Amino acid sequence: MKFIKLLLLLLLAVQLSGCVLTKVVTVPMRVGGALISIVPVVGNTADDAVDKAADTIDEIPI
């Protein structure tokens, strides 16, 4: 029974790894970029760079 649960968990992880994995990484990046955008002068530039990096990670075919 323990083996079946482990196998089921492994199969579920494999199925969800694509889209969910990249979102787990990029959502905190986007939130951090939004917080950085509050900083005067360089905030918007840094936010744009973080958004560009997050978009690149989202496009990775996992």
N, CA, C, O and CB atoms as a CASP TS submission, in Angstrom:
PFRMAT TS
TARGET T0000
AUTHOR 0000-0000-0000
METHOD Language model
MODEL 1
PARENT N/A
ATOM      1  N   MET     1       0.820  -1.194   0.000  1.00  0.00           N
ATOM      2  CA  MET     1       0.000   0.000   0.000  1.00  0.00           C
ATOM      3  C   MET     1       0.863   1.257   0.000  1.00  0.00           C
ATOM      4  O   MET     1       0.546   2.239  -0.671  1.00  0.00           O
ATOM      5  CB  MET     1      -0.932  -0.001   1.201  1.00  0.00           C
ATOM      6  N   LYS     2       1.958   1.217   0.760  1.00  0.00           N
ATOM      7  CA  LYS     2       2.855   2.369   0.812  1.00  0.00           C
ATOM      8  C   LYS     2       3.500   2.614  -0.563  1.00  0.00           C
ATOM      9  O   LYS     2       3.691   3.759  -0.971  1.00  0.00           O
ATOM     10  CB  LYS     2       3.946   2.153   1.890  1.00  0.00           C
ATOM     11  N   PHE     3       3.828   1.530  -1.263  1.00  0.00           N
ATOM     12  CA  PHE     3       4.426   1.633  -2.588  1.00  0.00           C
ATOM     13  C   PHE     3       3.449   2.266  -3.584  1.00  0.00           C
ATOM     14  O   PHE     3       3.846   3.068  -4.429  1.00  0.00           O
ATOM     15  CB  PHE     3       4.865   0.248  -3.082  1.00  0.00           C
ATOM     16  N   ILE     4       2.198   1.906  -3.478  1.00  0.00           N
ATOM     17  CA  ILE     4       1.174   2.446  -4.385  1.00  0.00           C
ATOM     18  C   ILE     4       1.008   3.950  -4.155  1.00  0.00           C
ATOM     19  O   ILE     4       0.882   4.715  -5.111  1.00  0.00           O
ATOM     20  CB  ILE     4      -0.183   1.715  -4.179  1.00  0.00           C
ATOM     21  N   LYS     5       1.007   4.368  -2.900  1.00  0.00           N
ATOM     22  CA  LYS     5       0.893   5.798  -2.591  1.00  0.00           C
ATOM     23  C   LYS     5       2.094   6.572  -3.125  1.00  0.00           C
ATOM     24  O   LYS     5       1.942   7.662  -3.677  1.00  0.00           O
ATOM     25  CB  LYS     5       0.763   6.011  -1.075  1.00  0.00           C
ATOM     26  N   LEU     6       3.277   6.008  -2.960  1.00  0.00           N
ATOM     27  CA  LEU     6       4.486   6.645  -3.462  1.00  0.00           C
ATOM     28  C   LEU     6       4.470   6.737  -4.986  1.00  0.00           C
ATOM     29  O   LEU     6       4.835   7.764  -5.559  1.00  0.00           O
ATOM     30  CB  LEU     6       5.722   5.878  -2.993  1.00  0.00           C
ATOM     31  N   LEU     7       4.047   5.663  -5.630  1.00  0.00           N
ATOM     32  CA  LEU     7       3.961   5.653  -7.085  1.00  0.00           C
ATOM     33  C   LEU     7       2.940   6.676  -7.586  1.00  0.00           C
ATOM     34  O   LEU     7       3.197   7.385  -8.559  1.00  0.00           O
ATOM     35  CB  LEU     7       3.593   4.254  -7.584  1.00  0.00           C
ATOM     36  N   LEU     8       1.795   6.753  -6.928  1.00  0.00           N
ATOM     37  CA  LEU     8       0.764   7.723  -7.296  1.00  0.00           C
ATOM     38  C   LEU     8       1.268   9.147  -7.118  1.00  0.00           C
ATOM     39  O   LEU     8       1.013   9.999  -7.969  1.00  0.00           O
ATOM     40  CB  LEU     8      -0.500   7.505  -6.461  1.00  0.00           C
ATOM     41  N   LEU     9       1.971   9.418  -6.038  1.00  0.00           N
ATOM     42  CA  LEU     9       2.534  10.745  -5.799  1.00  0.00           C
ATOM     43  C   LEU     9       3.576  11.098  -6.858  1.00  0.00           C
ATOM     44  O   LEU     9       3.632  12.236  -7.323  1.00  0.00           O
ATOM     45  CB  LEU     9       3.159  10.815  -4.401  1.00  0.00           C
ATOM     46  N   LEU    10       4.383  10.141  -7.229  1.00  0.00           N
ATOM     47  CA  LEU    10       5.398  10.354  -8.258  1.00  0.00           C
ATOM     48  C   LEU    10       4.755  10.648  -9.615  1.00  0.00           C
ATOM     49  O   LEU    10       5.192  11.555 -10.323  1.00  0.00           O
ATOM     50  CB  LEU    10       6.314   9.129  -8.363  1.00  0.00           C
ATOM     51  N   LEU    11       3.739   9.901  -9.974  1.00  0.00           N
ATOM     52  CA  LEU    11       3.041  10.135 -11.239  1.00  0.00           C
ATOM     53  C   LEU    11       2.351  11.495 -11.254  1.00  0.00           C
ATOM     54  O   LEU    11       2.349  12.179 -12.277  1.00  0.00           O
ATOM     55  CB  LEU    11       2.017   9.029 -11.492  1.00  0.00           C
ATOM     56  N   LEU    12       1.773  11.884 -10.142  1.00  0.00           N
ATOM     57  CA  LEU    12       1.137  13.196 -10.041  1.00  0.00           C
ATOM     58  C   LEU    12       2.161  14.315 -10.181  1.00  0.00           C
ATOM     59  O   LEU    12       1.903  15.320 -10.845  1.00  0.00           O
ATOM     60  CB  LEU    12       0.396  13.328  -8.710  1.00  0.00           C
ATOM     61  N   ALA    13       3.313  14.142  -9.559  1.00  0.00           N
ATOM     62  CA  ALA    13       4.371  15.144  -9.656  1.00  0.00           C
ATOM     63  C   ALA    13       4.876  15.291 -11.085  1.00  0.00           C
ATOM     64  O   ALA    13       5.159  16.401 -11.534  1.00  0.00           O
ATOM     65  CB  ALA    13       5.526  14.782  -8.733  1.00  0.00           C
ATOM     66  N   VAL    14       4.989  14.186 -11.794  1.00  0.00           N
ATOM     67  CA  VAL    14       5.447  14.230 -13.185  1.00  0.00           C
ATOM     68  C   VAL    14       4.430  14.960 -14.064  1.00  0.00           C
ATOM     69  O   VAL    14       4.808  15.734 -14.943  1.00  0.00           O
ATOM     70  CB  VAL    14       5.688  12.801 -13.721  1.00  0.00           C
ATOM     71  N   GLN    15       3.154  14.714 -13.828  1.00  0.00           N
ATOM     72  CA  GLN    15       2.108  15.358 -14.631  1.00  0.00           C
ATOM     73  C   GLN    15       2.023  16.857 -14.376  1.00  0.00           C
ATOM     74  O   GLN    15       1.736  17.622 -15.297  1.00  0.00           O
ATOM     75  CB  GLN    15       0.763  14.718 -14.343  1.00  0.00           C
ATOM     76  N   LEU    16       2.265  17.284 -13.156  1.00  0.00           N
ATOM     77  CA  LEU    16       2.124  18.691 -12.802  1.00  0.00           C
ATOM     78  C   LEU    16       3.419  19.478 -12.926  1.00  0.00           C
ATOM     79  O   LEU    16       3.417  20.694 -12.729  1.00  0.00           O
ATOM     80  CB  LEU    16       1.608  18.806 -11.407  1.00  0.00           C
ATOM     81  N   SER    17       4.501  18.830 -13.241  1.00  0.00           N
ATOM     82  CA  SER    17       5.801  19.486 -13.187  1.00  0.00           C
ATOM     83  C   SER    17       5.968  20.604 -14.203  1.00  0.00           C
ATOM     84  O   SER    17       6.710  21.550 -13.941  1.00  0.00           O
ATOM     85  CB  SER    17       6.872  18.478 -13.389  1.00  0.00           C
ATOM     86  N   GLY    18       5.321  20.534 -15.330  1.00  0.00           N
ATOM     87  CA  GLY    18       5.539  21.536 -16.365  1.00  0.00           C
ATOM     88  C   GLY    18       5.094  22.926 -15.994  1.00  0.00           C
ATOM     89  O   GLY    18       5.916  23.756 -15.607  1.00  0.00           O
ATOM     90  N   CYS    19       3.854  23.189 -16.101  1.00  0.00           N
ATOM     91  CA  CYS    19       3.316  24.518 -15.895  1.00  0.00           C
ATOM     92  C   CYS    19       3.407  24.947 -14.438  1.00  0.00           C
ATOM     93  O   CYS    19       3.757  26.092 -14.151  1.00  0.00           O
ATOM     94  CB  CYS    19       1.884  24.573 -16.360  1.00  0.00           C
ATOM     95  N   VAL    20       3.102  24.061 -13.534  1.00  0.00           N
ATOM     96  CA  VAL    20       3.085  24.410 -12.117  1.00  0.00           C
ATOM     97  C   VAL    20       4.487  24.750 -11.632  1.00  0.00           C
ATOM     98  O   VAL    20       4.661  25.690 -10.857  1.00  0.00           O
ATOM     99  CB  VAL    20       2.499  23.263 -11.286  1.00  0.00           C
ATOM    100  N   LEU    21       5.476  24.007 -12.073  1.00  0.00           N
ATOM    101  CA  LEU    21       6.846  24.251 -11.624  1.00  0.00           C
ATOM    102  C   LEU    21       7.328  25.630 -12.046  1.00  0.00           C
ATOM    103  O   LEU    21       7.938  26.332 -11.240  1.00  0.00           O
ATOM    104  CB  LEU    21       7.785  23.181 -12.174  1.00  0.00           C
ATOM    105  N   THR    22       7.076  26.032 -13.260  1.00  0.00           N
ATOM    106  CA  THR    22       7.523  27.355 -13.686  1.00  0.00           C
ATOM    107  C   THR    22       6.751  28.459 -12.978  1.00  0.00           C
ATOM    108  O   THR    22       7.312  29.517 -12.695  1.00  0.00           O
ATOM    109  CB  THR    22       7.375  27.502 -15.194  1.00  0.00           C
ATOM    110  N   LYS    23       5.484  28.232 -12.690  1.00  0.00           N
ATOM    111  CA  LYS    23       4.707  29.249 -11.970  1.00  0.00           C
ATOM    112  C   LYS    23       5.178  29.392 -10.535  1.00  0.00           C
ATOM    113  O   LYS    23       5.174  30.495  -9.988  1.00  0.00           O
ATOM    114  CB  LYS    23       3.220  28.901 -11.993  1.00  0.00           C
ATOM    115  N   VAL    24       5.584  28.291  -9.919  1.00  0.00           N
ATOM    116  CA  VAL    24       6.099  28.349  -8.551  1.00  0.00           C
ATOM    117  C   VAL    24       7.354  29.218  -8.502  1.00  0.00           C
ATOM    118  O   VAL    24       7.602  29.897  -7.506  1.00  0.00           O
ATOM    119  CB  VAL    24       6.404  26.926  -8.019  1.00  0.00           C
ATOM    120  N   VAL    25       8.128  29.197  -9.554  1.00  0.00           N
ATOM    121  CA  VAL    25       9.351  29.992  -9.601  1.00  0.00           C
ATOM    122  C   VAL    25       9.058  31.439  -9.992  1.00  0.00           C
ATOM    123  O   VAL    25       9.632  32.355  -9.404  1.00  0.00           O
ATOM    124  CB  VAL    25      10.345  29.375 -10.584  1.00  0.00           C
ATOM    125  N   THR    26       8.190  31.663 -10.959  1.00  0.00           N
ATOM    126  CA  THR    26       8.029  33.010 -11.501  1.00  0.00           C
ATOM    127  C   THR    26       7.090  33.909 -10.719  1.00  0.00           C
ATOM    128  O   THR    26       7.244  35.129 -10.763  1.00  0.00           O
ATOM    129  CB  THR    26       7.548  32.918 -12.885  1.00  0.00           C
ATOM    130  N   VAL    27       6.129  33.354 -10.011  1.00  0.00           N
ATOM    131  CA  VAL    27       5.206  34.219  -9.254  1.00  0.00           C
ATOM    132  C   VAL    27       5.954  35.011  -8.180  1.00  0.00           C
ATOM    133  O   VAL    27       5.740  36.220  -8.085  1.00  0.00           O
ATOM    134  CB  VAL    27       4.084  33.375  -8.601  1.00  0.00           C
ATOM    135  N   PRO    28       6.820  34.399  -7.366  1.00  0.00           N
ATOM    136  CA  PRO    28       7.573  35.223  -6.413  1.00  0.00           C
ATOM    137  C   PRO    28       8.482  36.254  -7.092  1.00  0.00           C
ATOM    138  O   PRO    28       8.698  37.346  -6.564  1.00  0.00           O
ATOM    139  CB  PRO    28       8.408  34.331  -5.521  1.00  0.00           C
ATOM    140  N   MET    29       9.015  35.893  -8.275  1.00  0.00           N
ATOM    141  CA  MET    29       9.835  36.867  -9.005  1.00  0.00           C
ATOM    142  C   MET    29       9.006  38.075  -9.402  1.00  0.00           C
ATOM    143  O   MET    29       9.451  39.213  -9.258  1.00  0.00           O
ATOM    144  CB  MET    29      10.459  36.225 -10.252  1.00  0.00           C
ATOM    145  N   ARG    30       7.804  37.832  -9.899  1.00  0.00           N
ATOM    146  CA  ARG    30       6.944  38.935 -10.326  1.00  0.00           C
ATOM    147  C   ARG    30       6.499  39.793  -9.144  1.00  0.00           C
ATOM    148  O   ARG    30       6.411  41.014  -9.267  1.00  0.00           O
ATOM    149  CB  ARG    30       5.724  38.395 -11.064  1.00  0.00           C
ATOM    150  N   VAL    31       6.219  39.171  -8.012  1.00  0.00           N
ATOM    151  CA  VAL    31       5.844  39.936  -6.820  1.00  0.00           C
ATOM    152  C   VAL    31       7.021  40.783  -6.348  1.00  0.00           C
ATOM    153  O   VAL    31       6.852  41.948  -5.986  1.00  0.00           O
ATOM    154  CB  VAL    31       5.372  38.992  -5.689  1.00  0.00           C
ATOM    155  N   GLY    32       8.199  40.196  -6.353  1.00  0.00           N
ATOM    156  CA  GLY    32       9.397  40.965  -5.994  1.00  0.00           C
ATOM    157  C   GLY    32       9.642  42.117  -6.950  1.00  0.00           C
ATOM    158  O   GLY    32      10.035  43.204  -6.526  1.00  0.00           O
ATOM    159  N   GLY    33       9.417  41.892  -8.225  1.00  0.00           N
ATOM    160  CA  GLY    33       9.566  42.963  -9.209  1.00  0.00           C
ATOM    161  C   GLY    33       8.565  44.079  -8.985  1.00  0.00           C
ATOM    162  O   GLY    33       8.892  45.254  -9.150  1.00  0.00           O
ATOM    163  N   ALA    34       7.348  43.718  -8.610  1.00  0.00           N
ATOM    164  CA  ALA    34       6.336  44.738  -8.323  1.00  0.00           C
ATOM    165  C   ALA    34       6.729  45.556  -7.097  1.00  0.00           C
ATOM    166  O   ALA    34       6.504  46.765  -7.060  1.00  0.00           O
ATOM    167  CB  ALA    34       4.956  44.088  -8.107  1.00  0.00           C
ATOM    168  N   LEU    35       7.306  44.912  -6.108  1.00  0.00           N
ATOM    169  CA  LEU    35       7.760  45.641  -4.924  1.00  0.00           C
ATOM    170  C   LEU    35       8.949  46.540  -5.252  1.00  0.00           C
ATOM    171  O   LEU    35       9.061  47.645  -4.721  1.00  0.00           O
ATOM    172  CB  LEU    35       8.134  44.662  -3.806  1.00  0.00           C
ATOM    173  N   ILE    36       9.827  46.072  -6.116  1.00  0.00           N
ATOM    174  CA  ILE    36      10.989  46.876  -6.513  1.00  0.00           C
ATOM    175  C   ILE    36      10.548  48.106  -7.312  1.00  0.00           C
ATOM    176  O   ILE    36      11.210  49.143  -7.265  1.00  0.00           O
ATOM    177  CB  ILE    36      11.978  46.025  -7.347  1.00  0.00           C
ATOM    178  N   SER    37       9.453  47.999  -8.033  1.00  0.00           N
ATOM    179  CA  SER    37       9.016  49.120  -8.879  1.00  0.00           C
ATOM    180  C   SER    37       8.626  50.348  -8.073  1.00  0.00           C
ATOM    181  O   SER    37       8.457  51.427  -8.640  1.00  0.00           O
ATOM    182  CB  SER    37       7.847  48.694  -9.737  1.00  0.00           C
ATOM    183  N   ILE    38       8.480  50.205  -6.767  1.00  0.00           N
ATOM    184  CA  ILE    38       8.156  51.350  -5.914  1.00  0.00           C
ATOM    185  C   ILE    38       9.360  52.272  -5.757  1.00  0.00           C
ATOM    186  O   ILE    38       9.193  53.472  -5.540  1.00  0.00           O
ATOM    187  CB  ILE    38       7.674  50.875  -4.536  1.00  0.00           C
ATOM    188  N   VAL    39      10.556  51.734  -5.863  1.00  0.00           N
ATOM    189  CA  VAL    39      11.785  52.512  -5.683  1.00  0.00           C
ATOM    190  C   VAL    39      11.882  53.575  -6.771  1.00  0.00           C
ATOM    191  O   VAL    39      11.775  53.254  -7.954  1.00  0.00           O
ATOM    192  CB  VAL    39      13.035  51.589  -5.711  1.00  0.00           C
ATOM    193  N   PRO    40      12.084  54.842  -6.388  1.00  0.00           N
ATOM    194  CA  PRO    40      12.192  55.907  -7.390  1.00  0.00           C
ATOM    195  C   PRO    40      13.409  55.707  -8.307  1.00  0.00           C
ATOM    196  O   PRO    40      14.400  55.101  -7.900  1.00  0.00           O
ATOM    197  CB  PRO    40      12.282  57.273  -6.697  1.00  0.00           C
ATOM    198  N   VAL    41      13.334  56.191  -9.476  1.00  0.00           N
ATOM    199  CA  VAL    41      14.354  56.242 -10.522  1.00  0.00           C
ATOM    200  C   VAL    41      14.643  54.870 -11.145  1.00  0.00           C
ATOM    201  O   VAL    41      14.427  54.702 -12.345  1.00  0.00           O
ATOM    202  CB  VAL    41      15.632  56.820  -9.955  1.00  0.00           C
ATOM    203  N   VAL    42      15.120  53.893 -10.382  1.00  0.00           N
ATOM    204  CA  VAL    42      15.530  52.607 -10.960  1.00  0.00           C
ATOM    205  C   VAL    42      14.485  51.515 -10.810  1.00  0.00           C
ATOM    206  O   VAL    42      14.670  50.416 -11.334  1.00  0.00           O
ATOM    207  CB  VAL    42      16.806  52.150 -10.325  1.00  0.00           C
ATOM    208  N   GLY    43      13.405  51.785 -10.119  1.00  0.00           N
ATOM    209  CA  GLY    43      12.415  50.754  -9.830  1.00  0.00           C
ATOM    210  C   GLY    43      11.772  50.166 -11.064  1.00  0.00           C
ATOM    211  O   GLY    43      11.666  48.945 -11.184  1.00  0.00           O
ATOM    212  N   ASN    44      11.343  51.007 -11.979  1.00  0.00           N
ATOM    213  CA  ASN    44      10.674  50.505 -13.181  1.00  0.00           C
ATOM    214  C   ASN    44      11.627  49.724 -14.079  1.00  0.00           C
ATOM    215  O   ASN    44      11.226  48.735 -14.693  1.00  0.00           O
ATOM    216  CB  ASN    44      10.064  51.659 -13.960  1.00  0.00           C
ATOM    217  N   THR    45      12.863  50.150 -14.160  1.00  0.00           N
ATOM    218  CA  THR    45      13.848  49.437 -14.966  1.00  0.00           C
ATOM    219  C   THR    45      14.106  48.044 -14.390  1.00  0.00           C
ATOM    220  O   THR    45      14.172  47.061 -15.128  1.00  0.00           O
ATOM    221  CB  THR    45      15.161  50.237 -15.042  1.00  0.00           C
ATOM    222  N   ALA    46      14.249  47.970 -13.078  1.00  0.00           N
ATOM    223  CA  ALA    46      14.474  46.675 -12.429  1.00  0.00           C
ATOM    224  C   ALA    46      13.246  45.776 -12.583  1.00  0.00           C
ATOM    225  O   ALA    46      13.382  44.574 -12.811  1.00  0.00           O
ATOM    226  CB  ALA    46      14.809  46.870 -10.934  1.00  0.00           C
ATOM    227  N   ASP    47      12.054  46.353 -12.459  1.00  0.00           N
ATOM    228  CA  ASP    47      10.822  45.586 -12.621  1.00  0.00           C
ATOM    229  C   ASP    47      10.723  45.020 -14.035  1.00  0.00           C
ATOM    230  O   ASP    47      10.323  43.871 -14.221  1.00  0.00           O
ATOM    231  CB  ASP    47       9.597  46.462 -12.312  1.00  0.00           C
ATOM    232  N   ASP    48      11.085  45.821 -15.021  1.00  0.00           N
ATOM    233  CA  ASP    48      11.063  45.334 -16.402  1.00  0.00           C
ATOM    234  C   ASP    48      12.042  44.176 -16.607  1.00  0.00           C
ATOM    235  O   ASP    48      11.727  43.216 -17.311  1.00  0.00           O
ATOM    236  CB  ASP    48      11.394  46.473 -17.368  1.00  0.00           C
ATOM    237  N   ALA    49      13.232  44.262 -15.993  1.00  0.00           N
ATOM    238  CA  ALA    49      14.222  43.196 -16.127  1.00  0.00           C
ATOM    239  C   ALA    49      13.738  41.909 -15.464  1.00  0.00           C
ATOM    240  O   ALA    49      13.930  40.819 -16.004  1.00  0.00           O
ATOM    241  CB  ALA    49      15.559  43.632 -15.516  1.00  0.00           C
ATOM    242  N   VAL    50      13.112  42.033 -14.300  1.00  0.00           N
ATOM    243  CA  VAL    50      12.598  40.852 -13.600  1.00  0.00           C
ATOM    244  C   VAL    50      11.450  40.236 -14.394  1.00  0.00           C
ATOM    245  O   VAL    50      11.363  39.013 -14.502  1.00  0.00           O
ATOM    246  CB  VAL    50      12.130  41.221 -12.168  1.00  0.00           C
ATOM    247  N   ASP    51      10.567  41.067 -14.950  1.00  0.00           N
ATOM    248  CA  ASP    51       9.465  40.541 -15.758  1.00  0.00           C
ATOM    249  C   ASP    51       9.971  39.824 -17.004  1.00  0.00           C
ATOM    250  O   ASP    51       9.426  38.794 -17.400  1.00  0.00           O
ATOM    251  CB  ASP    51       8.521  41.670 -16.158  1.00  0.00           C
ATOM    252  N   LYS    52      11.011  40.369 -17.617  1.00  0.00           N
ATOM    253  CA  LYS    52      11.579  39.736 -18.808  1.00  0.00           C
ATOM    254  C   LYS    52      12.180  38.373 -18.449  1.00  0.00           C
ATOM    255  O   LYS    52      12.031  37.408 -19.199  1.00  0.00           O
ATOM    256  CB  LYS    52      12.653  40.648 -19.449  1.00  0.00           C
ATOM    257  N   ALA    53      12.860  38.300 -17.301  1.00  0.00           N
ATOM    258  CA  ALA    53      13.434  37.027 -16.855  1.00  0.00           C
ATOM    259  C   ALA    53      12.331  36.023 -16.527  1.00  0.00           C
ATOM    260  O   ALA    53      12.451  34.842 -16.851  1.00  0.00           O
ATOM    261  CB  ALA    53      14.339  37.243 -15.626  1.00  0.00           C
ATOM    262  N   ALA    54      11.264  36.484 -15.887  1.00  0.00           N
ATOM    263  CA  ALA    54      10.145  35.594 -15.552  1.00  0.00           C
ATOM    264  C   ALA    54       9.455  35.089 -16.812  1.00  0.00           C
ATOM    265  O   ALA    54       9.052  33.928 -16.877  1.00  0.00           O
ATOM    266  CB  ALA    54       9.130  36.318 -14.650  1.00  0.00           C
ATOM    267  N   ASP    55       9.316  35.956 -17.814  1.00  0.00           N
ATOM    268  CA  ASP    55       8.721  35.518 -19.087  1.00  0.00           C
ATOM    269  C   ASP    55       9.585  34.449 -19.754  1.00  0.00           C
ATOM    270  O   ASP    55       9.061  33.500 -20.337  1.00  0.00           O
ATOM    271  CB  ASP    55       8.537  36.720 -20.040  1.00  0.00           C
ATOM    272  N   THR    56      10.900  34.603 -19.670  1.00  0.00           N
ATOM    273  CA  THR    56      11.808  33.620 -20.248  1.00  0.00           C
ATOM    274  C   THR    56      11.680  32.273 -19.540  1.00  0.00           C
ATOM    275  O   THR    56      11.692  31.224 -20.184  1.00  0.00           O
ATOM    276  CB  THR    56      13.253  34.122 -20.172  1.00  0.00           C
ATOM    277  N   ILE    57      11.558  32.304 -18.223  1.00  0.00           N
ATOM    278  CA  ILE    57      11.396  31.061 -17.465  1.00  0.00           C
ATOM    279  C   ILE    57      10.059  30.409 -17.791  1.00  0.00           C
ATOM    280  O   ILE    57       9.972  29.184 -17.883  1.00  0.00           O
ATOM    281  CB  ILE    57      11.503  31.329 -15.951  1.00  0.00           C
ATOM    282  N   ASP    58       9.013  31.219 -17.966  1.00  0.00           N
ATOM    283  CA  ASP    58       7.695  30.661 -18.315  1.00  0.00           C
ATOM    284  C   ASP    58       7.709  29.930 -19.648  1.00  0.00           C
ATOM    285  O   ASP    58       6.922  29.006 -19.852  1.00  0.00           O
ATOM    286  CB  ASP    58       6.654  31.767 -18.359  1.00  0.00           C
ATOM    287  N   GLU    59       8.587  30.327 -20.554  1.00  0.00           N
ATOM    288  CA  GLU    59       8.638  29.722 -21.881  1.00  0.00           C
ATOM    289  C   GLU    59       9.445  28.432 -21.934  1.00  0.00           C
ATOM    290  O   GLU    59       9.460  27.752 -22.959  1.00  0.00           O
ATOM    291  CB  GLU    59       9.210  30.699 -22.852  1.00  0.00           C
ATOM    292  N   ILE    60      10.115  28.090 -20.840  1.00  0.00           N
ATOM    293  CA  ILE    60      10.925  26.866 -20.818  1.00  0.00           C
ATOM    294  C   ILE    60       9.998  25.653 -20.903  1.00  0.00           C
ATOM    295  O   ILE    60       9.097  25.501 -20.078  1.00  0.00           O
ATOM    296  CB  ILE    60      11.810  26.799 -19.526  1.00  0.00           C
ATOM    297  N   PRO    61      10.214  24.796 -21.892  1.00  0.00           N
ATOM    298  CA  PRO    61       9.349  23.616 -22.055  1.00  0.00           C
ATOM    299  C   PRO    61       9.755  22.479 -21.128  1.00  0.00           C
ATOM    300  O   PRO    61      10.535  21.606 -21.507  1.00  0.00           O
ATOM    301  CB  PRO    61       9.383  23.132 -23.501  1.00  0.00           C
ATOM    302  N   ILE    62       9.227  22.495 -19.924  1.00  0.00           N
ATOM    303  CA  ILE    62       9.560  21.440 -18.955  1.00  0.00           C
ATOM    304  C   ILE    62       8.531  20.342 -19.068  1.00  0.00           C
ATOM    305  O   ILE    62       8.609  19.347 -18.348  1.00  0.00           O
ATOM    306  CB  ILE    62       9.615  21.992 -17.499  1.00  0.00           C
TER
END
